[in-house]
Amino acid sequence: MIGISGYEIREKIYDGVRTVVYRGIRNREQQPVIVKIIKDEYPTLEQITNLRQEFIITQNLDCEGLVKTYSLNNYQNSYALILEDFGGQSLANFIAANKLSIIQFIRGAIALSETLIYLHQVPIIHKDIKPSNIIINPATGKVKLTDFSISSRLELKNQSISNPNLLEGTLAYMSPEQTGRMNRAIDYRTDFYSLGVTFYEILTNQLPFTTTDPMELVYCHIAKQPVPPKEVAEIPQAVSDIVMKLLAKNAEDRYQSAAGLKFDLETCLQQLQTTGKIENFPIGQRDRGNQLLIPQKLYGRETEVQILLDAFGRVSLGATEMMLVSGYSGI
């Protein structure tokens, strides 16, 4: 077990590829804390920079839906990030052993929407929303977002084409534009796509695209439509429609504001509490973008298909996929 001056480390709660997370106590106040360190004994400059960035971005944020950041302490050849412990566990661990009811899902989804309203107003793009970065306390119902190691202040940011194994983020939850295979910039709407993948997984107990091949997964995000969650699990049509809107290939076709998403989720919750079921209704009626963004539709059919062919190489595009490519790009 690690030793950090002023803290008693009690248990390891996460052992990842790059980081390890512990639960402990700050001795002076006997306050529960979470301690995050880099796994490697001699971390790279990039790993240290990411941990510092997480601290810098989150230290002054004030939102109930975010795991609070307390301090960044020196530890061996790097740092230890000290975070709030509100008695939660990762949503990934929770849903692996428990099934959320539809009302639990909607309440949690509303809480996450409120958090994104705050973040996008700051403005910050999270860029890695997924169940393992969402912390839930089942006893209190509190849901909080964590891990801002690759987050950035909101700006139009172009991703360069690179090896999908080296992309910034988690490929299974990554928006088409964040893969670096599209000629368009990343903005706050990338978070909505990742949230859509997360919602899909919570509701259906599976990802929208289940392939483990990185190149094929990138292709799926860009050109393949997922099966609507209503066809995979027993959920209301309106909830399925909300998820599919979040998963739109073009950012312009997703929700344009977290407030618009929250309104639709609250409509579902109100119906559920009033009548015990959710009737179908037109979604997105109160959705208004809070950022001035220029639409970024892609180059013409031949140009776009060539980009895909160059990017994927061995992945063949059949007639169906060609139609999907043309359809998603607005051609």
C-alpha positions, -999 to +999 in steps of 0.1 A: +000+000+000+013+035-008+022+061+018+014+098+015+022+122+043-009+132+062-031+104+048-040+069+057-045+047+026-070+019+034-079+001+001-073+000-036-106+005-055-093+008-091-063-006-109-062+007-145-037+007-173-023+041-164-036+050-130-044+034-096-071+048-073-073+043-035-097+051-008-083+067+024-085+092+052-070+126+056-056+123+092-061+159+104-099+160+099-105+122+096-120+131+063-127+103+037-108+109+004-100+093-029-063+092-040-054+089-076-018+082-087+000+073-119+007+036-120+042+037-135+071+042-111+087+066-137+057+082-155+061+100-188+058+138-191+024+133-208+011+113-178+022+139-153+008+167-175-026+149-176-028+146-138-018+182-134-043+193-160-071+174-142-062+193-110-059+227-128-092+223-146-113+211-117-099+229-086-121+259-090-152+242-103-183+244-080-210+220-090-227+193-070-225+169-099-187+169-100-164+150-078-146+177-059-108+182-062-090+189-029-052+191-037-023+179-058+004+164-036+040+154-044+044+117-045+076+099-055+084+109-091+050+124-097+019+136-079-011+122-060-045+138-068-067+140-037-104+139-044-138+139-027-151+106-014-189+107-011-193+070-006-198+061-042-186+035-067-181+037-104-213+033-125-194+006-145-190-016-114-226-009-102-243-018-135-222-049-138-239-063-107-272-044-106-300-034-130-312+002-128-349+007-130-362+031-156-369+057-130-335+053-115-320+057-149-340+089-157-331+105-124-294+098-129-296+110-165-312+143-154-284+147-128-258+142-155-276+166-178-275+193-151-237+187-147-232+191-185-252+224-184-227+237-158-196+223-176-205+237-210-213+271-196-178+273-179-170+262-207-153+228-205-155+197-228-151+165-207-142+143-237-142+109-218-178+104-205-183+067-198-196+045-169-162+042-152-160+080-150-194+084-134-196+078-097-229+067-081-239+064-044-268+039-046-279+047-010-283+085-016-289+084-054-261+110-059-244+108-093-212+127-100-188+130-130-150+125-125-117+122-144-109+154-163-074+142-173-081+148-211-107+176-207-102+210-223-115+245-222-142+248-249-129+257-283-131+243-318-104+217-318-093+197-348-082+161-342-054+149-364-056+115-380-036+090-359-035+054-348-068+046-331-049+029-303-033+063-295-065+084-296-073+107-267-103+092-250-120+058-248-127+044-283-159+026-274-175+058-262-159+082-287-178+105-310-172+103-348-154+136-348-132+127-318-118+097-337-097+120-359-112+104-391-135+132-400-127+166-414-145+185-386-137+201-353-145+189-318-169+210-297-191+204-266-215+181-286-189+153-285-199+149-249-235+142-259-224+113-282-204+098-254-233+102-230-255+085-256-232+055-257-233+054-219-271+056-217-273+028-244-251+006-222-270+013-190-304+005-207-294-025-228-265-040-209-244-038-241-226-012-262-241+001-294-211-014-313-196-046-298-166-051-320-132-052-303-112-043-334-101-007-331-103+001-369-137-015-372-150+004-341-139+037-356-157+028-388-189+019-368-189+053-350-185+071-383-207+052-407-228+025-391-262+031-374-267+013-340-298-008-334-322+014-315-321+005-278-359-002-279-352-032-301-326-046-277-343-040-244-378-033-231-377+005-228-402+033-238-400+046-273-393+082-261-363+071-241-350+051-271-355+082-293-335+104-268-306+080-269-306+078-307-306+116-309-275+117-287-259+091-310-264+110-342-234+109-365-235+147-373-231+169-342-258+192-357-283+163-354-277+157-318-290+177-289-276+212-291-278+219-254-278+199-222-308+219-212-328+205-241-318+170-231-328+177-195-362+190-205-370+158-224-358+136-196-379+156-171-409+151-193-403+113-191-400+115-154-431+136-150-451+111-171-437+082-152-446+097-118-480+108-129-493+079-150-468+051-143-456+050-179-439+071-206-460+079-237-443+087-269-438+125-275-417+146-300-383+151-285-360+181-289-388+207-289-371+228-262-335+222-275-317+254-283-279+256-288-261+280-263-230+283-285-227+300-319-213+273-341-209+270-378-224+238-393-196+215-404-211+192-430-184+172-449-164+174-490-188+155-516-196+118-519-164+107-538-141+128-515-157+115-483-157+078-494-120+082-503-113+096-468-129+065-453-111+042-476-077+059-468-085+058-431-097+022-428-078+005-456-089-031-452-125-023-441-146-027-473-176-004-480-205-023-494-237-008-509-254-005-475-224+012-459-221+036-489-257+046-483-250+051-447-220+073-454-240+094-478-270+096-455-250+107-424-231+134-442-262+151-456-254+143-492 
